[in-house]
Amino acid sequence: MSEDIAYRQRRYLIMMGIRVVCFGAAVALFAAGAGWLTAIPAVGAIVIPYFAVVFANGGREPTSTRGFRAYEPRLPVRRIPGEQGPGQGTSGPADAVADPGPFTGSNQDPGAFTGSNQKPKGGQETTG
């Protein structure tokens, strides 16, 4: 394991050395008035640290999967209206309502938010 870490450290230091050279070349080209050619080593000096860190942090893959288990969610059993599952008889509460389904906005009381049952401002009722 320590030789893997040493290899990653060496690779990181080499990439950072290349970055310093790119940065120096960008400064020298800018000072010489090379124009757009300055952008080539400047982009290298900006992009190389990202790849250096990714390569340095990417260690060896585990050789065994011991200790790893696939994720198995523990979801509740889905109830389908009309079907009876185990242990569910026909004797239920008399006022039991079937599952109304997801809220879509159309299954609400039609007069609930229309303003038809609101009093006018001032507390006085109008006749009409």
C-alpha positions, 0 to 999 in steps of 0.5 A, spaced: 500 500 500 505 504 501 508 503 494 501 505 491 501 512 495 508 513 493 507 512 486 501 517 487 505 522 490 510 522 485 505 523 479 502 529 483 509 532 484 511 531 476 504 534 474 505 540 479 512 541 476 509 541 469 504 546 471 509 551 474 513 550 467 506 552 463 505 558 468 512 560 467 512 559 459 505 563 459 508 569 463 514 569 458 510 569 452 505 574 455 512 579 456 514 577 449 508 580 446 506 573 443 498 574 443 494 569 443 499 564 444 500 565 451 493 562 452 496 555 450 500 554 456 496 558 461 490 553 460 495 548 461 497 551 468 489 552 469 487 545 468 493 541 470 491 541 478 484 538 477 487 532 473 493 532 478 488 532 484 483 527 481 489 522 479 492 523 486 486 521 490 484 515 485 487 509 489 487 502 487 480 499 487 479 494 492 481 487 491 475 483 494 468 485 495 468 483 502 464 488 507 460 491 501 453 489 500 448 491 495 443 496 497 436 493 498 431 498 500 426 496 505 420 499 502 413 498 504 408 493 501 404 497 495 396 497 497 392 496 490 385 498 491 380 493 490 385 487 492 385 484 499 392 482 502 393 477 507 389 478 513 385 483 510 378 481 511 371 484 508 370 486 515 373 493 516 370 500 518 364 502 515 366 509 513 373 506 510 374 510 503 378 508 497 385 511 496 383 517 493 390 517 489 395 523 488 393 530 489 392 533 482 388 539 484 381 537 481 379 533 487 378 538 491 371 541 493 369 546 487 367 551 492 372 551 497 377 557 494 372 560 489 370 566 494 363 564 493 363 563 501 367 569 503 364 575 506 365 581 503 370 586 507 367 590 512 363 584 515 357 586 512 353 581 508 350 584 501 343 581 498 342 580 491 
